[in-house]
Amino acid sequence: MAGLVWANLDPGSYARVIHAPLSFNGWIGRDYAHWAAAYGPAHESFQIGDVRWVLTPHYLINDLAMALFFAFAGKEVWEAVSLPNGSLRGRKAATPLVATAGGVVGPAAIYLLLAALVGGGAFESLAGGWAVPTATDIAFSYLLGRMIFGERHPALRFLLLLAIADDAAGLAILAVFYPSEELALHWLLLSGAAAFGSYAIFNWLPRRLDGNDPLGPRATATRLRFGLWPYMLAGALSWYGFARSGLHPALALLPIIPAIPQAERELGLFHEAEQYLGDLLNRLGRRLRTPVEVILMLFGLANAGIDLAAPSTATALVLAGLLLGKPLGIAAAGWLAARPLGLGLPPGMRLRDLPVLGSTAAVGFTVSLFIAGIAFPPGAVQEAAKMGALLSFLAVPGAILLARLCRVRKQTGAASPTSQSRTGH
């Protein structure tokens, strides 16, 4: 809200602060042409010569700091998928991933269909924004989902996996269909090497040397001596590899998560009892909690500065894709996976929870704003598309109302999902 008010009261000062040039260099930052358009005519006052990149607060927030948020969320999903009692382990993860595909195809199809129906040359000028409504905002969707389903409902784990996969798909679409430069995917080898090296040397090898010793002296000594430092170094290398590859580096820490030693049990999404687990992965989660809250506040400040006079056809298309295409796509694909394909739903989750979950995932703030800034050049159409992403918060009352109509059973406390809810139609 602060960014929205600031940008409308004094758009010039907003741009000069958010896009302030901290460094002109040849190896990291925002592309110079993109920065110049965002900063405004005042960029001409800088005599910087021939440079390629500009390091700005906006870049530090969107490309560097947000990687910590994705790591924070990715930790919870990895535990749910990998641990023996994980709620999304193995076959149980299949339905959320199929639903993710529906959550990408549905919004894109609605957007393109309505753009074609508008006519008058609008399709040619607006079709390039079809990817804007495909992404789900992890943070806000999770908060809304927790309010609707409760922290113990299996739909919340389903939602978080879907949201991360959805954003990963959105960033993959961004890299393939909206490349800002030539891709250099060989740089991803650096990320892979960092993840594999940290796992092999500081996780797998000590446990291998311990053999069947239940006390695990070498693994314990390695953890106490080195702590999180090897994985922090691996994360830095992975981030640089993603940044140089041409892919968005916000997801760069996800390959490192599986390399970090973890507990043998999963207590639930952000469960308070995790504070008593001493494994490195849960220690990392505890350390990231407060920084991530600050990062999300800064992200809102840096990305919500949209001109309130911007709404136009692009706004309506993005909004329709998110509020209509996203719930329909997720519900239809989730049903297809659960019933005709026989993949089922997590225990305690019902088919009627799917449309509610789809509406909860319709908040497209974070990555949708980012894609809009790439899909359209700076100007009125880009601002209108961003406004559609911002207005997707209208999904909140709709999701709450739909939850009441579908009689969603909110699950809180320590009881297991299966004891509070039965799988049904």
Secondary structure by P-SEA (a helix, b strand, c coil): caaaaaaaacaaaaaaaaaccccccccccccaaaaaaaacccccccccccccbbbcaaaaaacccaaaaaaaaaaaaaaaccccccccccccaaaaaaaaaaaaaaaaaaaaaaaaaacccccccccccccccccccaaaaaaaaaaacccccaaaaaaaaaaaaaaaaaaaaaaacccccccccccaaaaaaaaaaaaacccaaaaaaacccccaaaaaaaaaaccaaaaaaaaaaaaaaaaaaccccccccccccccccccccccccccccccccccaaaaaaaaaaaaaaaaaaaaaaaccccccccccaaaaaaaaaaccaaaaaaaaaaaaaaccccccccccccccaaaaaaaaaccccaaaaaaaaccccccaaaaaaaaaaaacccaaaaaaaaaaaabbbbbbccccccccccccc
